[in-house]
Amino acid sequence: MSRLGADAATRLAALGVVPMAPGLSDDEVAQIESSYGFTFADDHRDFLTTALPVGEAWPNWRADGRRSLDKHLRLPVDGILFAVEWKQFWDDAWGRRPARMKDALRSAVYQLARVPRMVPVHSQCYLPAGHGSSGHPVLSIYQADIRVIADDLLDYVNRLSVPEAPVPQPTSVSTVDFWSDHVTA
């Protein structure tokens, strides 16, 4: 078990800023991962098996409907596609941008199907999927505006406890393919 994830869940419960339900069972986690085609990062999994946040803007992996969870999971990619179409976003690694928007979007969809999956933590904040990984910085992803907002899951929860107080900027550097390439300060 990842102490980081368990500590983050325990801290969030102690803060009392969001209702907490009992953590997900191993069977529930396996069902979610099988249904949605990803695996939680180890710290994210341990966070959710310790206690499950069920408040506003927290994905309720136990009770939210398939449509709601699918939407949460699609938002990072959908945001990039919106930026491709409306804000002239294009990743240099994708090669030359096609002149026709239809072709640019088709190419972007193809490319984005190959980037690491981002899994929602809260609101527009994400951790990368992937068993065997832990301690990734939490990324805020809104269209092509990608920021490191916490050094890890525990740092993210601690930052929730002092939303108005000045808190030093996170010092971690994201290492998630594609997403890290577009992190802004």
KOLKESE-205661 format. One line per field, with one value per residue (C-alpha): x, y, z. Coordinates in nm, 2 decimals. Layout:
c1 [X / ...]
c2 [Y / ...]
c3 [Z / ...]
% end
This chain:
c1 [0.00 / 0.12 / 0.15 / 0.12 / -0.23 / -0.35 / -0.21 / -0.38 / -0.72 / -0.68 / -0.58 / -0.88 / -1.12 / -0.97 / -1.01 / -1.38 / -1.40 / -1.58 / -1.80 / -1.61 / -1.76 / -1.59 / -1.30 / -1.35 / -1.30 / -1.04 / -1.33 / -1.48 / -1.14 / -1.10 / -1.45 / -1.38 / -1.04 / -1.19 / -1.50 / -1.30 / -0.99 / -0.72 / -0.54 / -0.52 / -0.17 / -0.07 / -0.11 / -0.45 / -0.57 / -0.47 / -0.63 / -0.96 / -0.94 / -0.88 / -1.17 / -1.39 / -1.46 / -1.82 / -1.86 / -1.91 / -1.65 / -1.51 / -1.58 / -1.78 / -1.64 / -1.90 / -2.22 / -2.18 / -2.33 / -2.13 / -2.20 / -2.06 / -1.75 / -1.69 / -1.72 / -1.46 / -1.22 / -1.26 / -1.23 / -0.85 / -0.85 / -1.17 / -1.01 / -0.71 / -0.94 / -1.13 / -0.79 / -0.69 / -1.01 / -1.06 / -0.72 / -0.48 / -0.31 / -0.08 / 0.19 / 0.51 / 0.56 / 0.25 / 0.42 / 0.29 / -0.06 / -0.31 / -0.46 / -0.82 / -0.97 / -1.14 / -0.80 / -0.63 / -0.89 / -0.87 / -0.49 / -0.52 / -0.76 / -0.52 / -0.23 / -0.42 / -0.53 / -0.16 / -0.09 / -0.10 / -0.46 / -0.53 / -0.76 / -0.97 / -0.89 / -1.11 / -1.26 / -1.01 / -0.72 / -0.57 / -0.31 / -0.18 / -0.31 / -0.07 / -0.02 / 0.33 / 0.35 / 0.31 / 0.41 / 0.33 / 0.25 / -0.12 / -0.20 / -0.48 / -0.59 / -0.83 / -0.81 / -0.45 / -0.38 / -0.19 / -0.03 / 0.14 / -0.07 / 0.06 / 0.38 / 0.17 / -0.16 / -0.09 / 0.04 / -0.29 / -0.50 / -0.29 / -0.34 / -0.72 / -0.69 / -0.57 / -0.73 / -0.70 / -0.35 / -0.04 / 0.12 / 0.45 / 0.43 / 0.48 / 0.84 / 0.78 / 0.82 / 0.57 / 0.71 / 0.40 / 0.45 / 0.26 / 0.09 / 0.43 / 0.53 / 0.25 / 0.28 / 0.28 / 0.40]
c2 [0.00 / 0.35 / 0.55 / 0.87 / 0.78 / 0.65 / 0.96 / 1.19 / 1.02 / 1.03 / 1.40 / 1.49 / 1.31 / 1.50 / 1.83 / 1.78 / 1.98 / 1.70 / 1.41 / 1.08 / 0.73 / 0.41 / 0.33 / 0.13 / -0.25 / -0.43 / -0.58 / -0.23 / -0.10 / -0.40 / -0.34 / 0.03 / -0.04 / -0.31 / -0.10 / 0.21 / 0.05 / 0.20 / 0.12 / 0.37 / 0.49 / 0.32 / 0.63 / 0.72 / 0.36 / 0.36 / 0.70 / 0.57 / 0.24 / 0.43 / 0.67 / 0.78 / 1.16 / 1.20 / 1.57 / 1.82 / 1.80 / 1.47 / 1.18 / 0.93 / 0.60 / 0.40 / 0.60 / 0.83 / 0.70 / 0.57 / 0.89 / 1.11 / 0.91 / 0.88 / 1.26 / 1.31 / 1.07 / 1.23 / 1.59 / 1.62 / 1.49 / 1.67 / 1.99 / 1.95 / 1.88 / 2.20 / 2.38 / 2.23 / 2.34 / 2.69 / 2.80 / 2.68 / 2.43 / 2.18 / 1.96 / 1.97 / 1.60 / 1.54 / 1.67 / 1.93 / 2.05 / 1.96 / 2.26 / 2.13 / 2.14 / 1.80 / 1.65 / 1.83 / 1.70 / 1.34 / 1.35 / 1.49 / 1.22 / 0.96 / 1.11 / 1.17 / 0.80 / 0.72 / 0.96 / 0.85 / 0.84 / 1.10 / 1.01 / 1.26 / 1.34 / 1.64 / 1.90 / 1.96 / 1.80 / 1.47 / 1.21 / 0.98 / 0.62 / 0.34 / 0.06 / 0.07 / 0.45 / 0.68 / 1.03 / 1.21 / 1.58 / 1.66 / 1.84 / 2.09 / 2.04 / 2.28 / 2.26 / 2.32 / 2.51 / 2.25 / 2.33 / 2.15 / 2.25 / 2.01 / 1.81 / 1.49 / 1.38 / 1.46 / 1.80 / 1.85 / 1.77 / 1.99 / 2.28 / 2.23 / 2.30 / 2.66 / 2.77 / 3.15 / 3.14 / 3.20 / 2.86 / 2.82 / 2.70 / 2.32 / 2.23 / 1.90 / 1.87 / 1.65 / 1.36 / 1.24 / 1.20 / 1.47 / 1.64 / 1.75 / 1.90 / 2.15 / 2.25 / 2.63 / 2.82]
c3 [0.00 / -0.09 / 0.23 / 0.02 / -0.11 / 0.23 / 0.41 / 0.16 / 0.21 / 0.59 / 0.57 / 0.35 / 0.59 / 0.88 / 0.70 / 0.68 / 0.35 / 0.16 / 0.27 / 0.27 / 0.22 / 0.30 / 0.05 / -0.26 / -0.23 / -0.44 / -0.64 / -0.70 / -0.82 / -1.05 / -1.19 / -1.25 / -1.42 / -1.64 / -1.73 / -1.82 / -1.96 / -1.73 / -1.41 / -1.13 / -1.02 / -0.70 / -0.48 / -0.64 / -0.59 / -0.22 / -0.18 / -0.31 / -0.12 / 0.21 / 0.18 / -0.11 / -0.15 / -0.25 / -0.26 / -0.54 / -0.82 / -0.69 / -0.92 / -0.71 / -0.86 / -0.67 / -0.74 / -1.04 / -1.36 / -1.65 / -1.85 / -1.58 / -1.52 / -1.90 / -1.93 / -1.64 / -1.81 / -2.16 / -2.05 / -2.09 / -2.45 / -2.54 / -2.41 / -2.63 / -2.93 / -2.85 / -2.85 / -3.18 / -3.34 / -3.18 / -3.05 / -3.31 / -3.07 / -3.23 / -3.08 / -3.27 / -3.23 / -3.44 / -3.75 / -3.98 / -3.91 / -4.19 / -4.36 / -4.34 / -3.99 / -4.04 / -4.11 / -3.83 / -3.58 / -3.72 / -3.68 / -3.33 / -3.23 / -3.36 / -3.17 / -2.85 / -2.84 / -2.79 / -2.49 / -2.13 / -1.99 / -1.72 / -1.44 / -1.25 / -0.89 / -0.83 / -1.06 / -1.34 / -1.15 / -1.27 / -1.21 / -1.48 / -1.50 / -1.45 / -1.21 / -1.06 / -1.05 / -0.76 / -0.65 / -0.97 / -0.95 / -0.98 / -1.30 / -1.36 / -1.72 / -1.89 / -2.27 / -2.35 / -2.02 / -1.82 / -1.49 / -1.21 / -0.91 / -0.64 / -0.59 / -0.53 / -0.40 / -0.04 / -0.13 / -0.33 / -0.03 / 0.20 / -0.04 / -0.02 / 0.35 / 0.30 / -0.03 / 0.05 / 0.21 / 0.00 / -0.06 / -0.24 / -0.60 / -0.64 / -0.71 / -0.89 / -1.26 / -1.44 / -1.64 / -1.81 / -2.19 / -2.39 / -2.09 / -1.94 / -2.27 / -2.24 / -1.88 / -1.83 / -1.53]
% end
